[in-house]
Each structure stands twice: as C-alpha cells, then as structure tokens.
C-alpha cells in the first residue's frame, strides 16, 4: 500500500509540474510485485527543475540495482551504481583517482575530429542525451517484467554548436539468478560528417571498478585465458575481461566481480581480435584505438555507421563460479 501511495503521489506531483504526458503518467511508474517485496524489478524516472528526464532508476526487490544517469550538463551518460548481487555495494566507482573523469560504466572516445568525448571540459566535446526512456514494445507496453528492464536513448556528440555523431543505444538489464545479472548494450554510431579518429588510449565502452576489485586494491584482473594483471593483459585479444575481489568493510567475506564481454564478430576491420586496454587501478575497455599507428587513423565517411555490442556481467564469487565462459558463448551465439 505504501508503494502504491508513493507512486500515485509521485505521479500526481509530476502532473502538477505540467508533466502529465504519456511519459510521466502514472502507468510510467512500473511495479511488478508490490509489498511485501519478492523477486521483482521496479523502474522509475527522475526529473530536474527544468522538467527534463535525467535519471532512470532500476531496483531489485526494492533495493537499488543500477541507474542510468543522463543529465545534459554531464560529459556523457553513464551507469552508476552497478550494485553487487550479494553485498549491494557498487562494483564500480562513480569517480576515482588517479583519473576522476572515469564514470563507472560509460561510453566515450577521445581524439575525434580534434575533439575529446572522454575527458576534459564540455567545450572540448560532449555526448548529450536526448531521449532517455524505458523502452516500449510494438504493443505500446513497457518492456519490463519481473527480472528485466530495457533502456533506450539517443545521444548527440558535438562541440562548438556542431554535432558530428549521433548514437542510438539500447541497454537490457536482466537478473539471471541471485548471484548474477547482466547489462547488454547495443550502440549504433552514425556519422553526421566525415570522421577521423586518431590513436588514443581513451575509448569506447569502459568500466571503472570499485577500488577493492582492482589489483591495486587487493582484487584480481583476469582475462578469459586466465592471464592476470595489466602488464600481461594489455593489448591482448580476449573474449572477456573481469575484475573481482573480496568486498571491503564487511563483517562477512563476500567476493564479487564485474566482467565486460567483447563479441567475436568485429564491427569494423580495424576492430579485429578485440585488443584490450587494461589498468591495474581498475579500468578496462575492449577497443583498438590505443593500438593504431599515429599516421593510420580510423576514417569514416558521413552517413557511415558503426554498430557496437557489449555485455557486462555483475557476479558474486569468481569468474569460474559465474560461468563467464558459458555466458559469453550465449552472448556471442
């Protein structure tokens, strides 16, 4: 009853702010389950003072699982937290030293037509969310059930009042069991002008782990071949890469981790073999740009598209416990 009253009150409050559109109508606050809590997903949006949607929250059993943060004042949209399946502690860091521009689970790229869509100020380049929403099916109903929810967004990459790339992205958040859930990502980048991407170590779909999962914080960095550590995984091809470790500050010992998958089919010839950028402080990204030659940039013509696909697995235990190899086979099949 409390949940129903909250949802009704929240909906009426939005309507009172002039937001009683289909997007913010009461049926937008989706509840599968109710009280008392049972295995279910609930989803809801946040708006700012200008009545713009800027956060999409997903909860499992009334506890925050993750949130897609897409305010237009940010450098780029990102997910935070990405909660551990058992501890509830985030597996990722919203911001951390020595590179505080890393934002948990994020997508960006440096050295694009002279701009920087990964770090530095907004005037150097910004990826601006346009239409973050929970996805609907052809029947007009939200694509949300007891164990999954889907998010869609359209983003524009630009600086100096000029947009150079449009990306359309879709994320599926799905609970597999009490110890594992996934975030599947499909991102299509459409070039709005001729694009040149130079060699850079700042690129594409990245994760910045919580300190206790990183090797410098006592955790483990390992790839699908069982190779550990930055020095041995950096630049090497692999199906997946994971960070895992004992969660800090808890009375009981809980081991959790997060993995990123790279598909076997490359979206572009320059992406073959999926080389990884890795760091022992807790950053990784499957991307080729760090391994370009300075005089061999990636060039794409206006209208060209780059279709990217990734999977993130949040898990309890070790990569073997989570059956990452089996999940990758399912992902890549």
Secondary structure, 3 states (H helix, E strand, C coil): CHHHHHHHHHHHHHHHCCCCCCCCCHHHCEECCCCCCCCCEEEEEEECCCCCEEEEEEEECCEEEEEEECCCCCCCCEEEEEECCCCCCECECCCCCCCCCCCCEEEEEEEECCEEECCCCHHHCEEEECCCEECECCCCCECCCCCEEEEEEEEEEEECCEEEEEEEEEEEEEEEECCEEEEEEEEEEEECCCEEECCCCCEEEEEEECHHHCHHHCCEEEECCCCECHHHHCCCECCEEEEEEECCCCCCCCEEEEEEEECCCCCCHHHCCCEEEEECCCEEEECCHHHCCCCCCEEECCCCEEEEEEEEEEEECCCCCCCHHHHHHHHHC
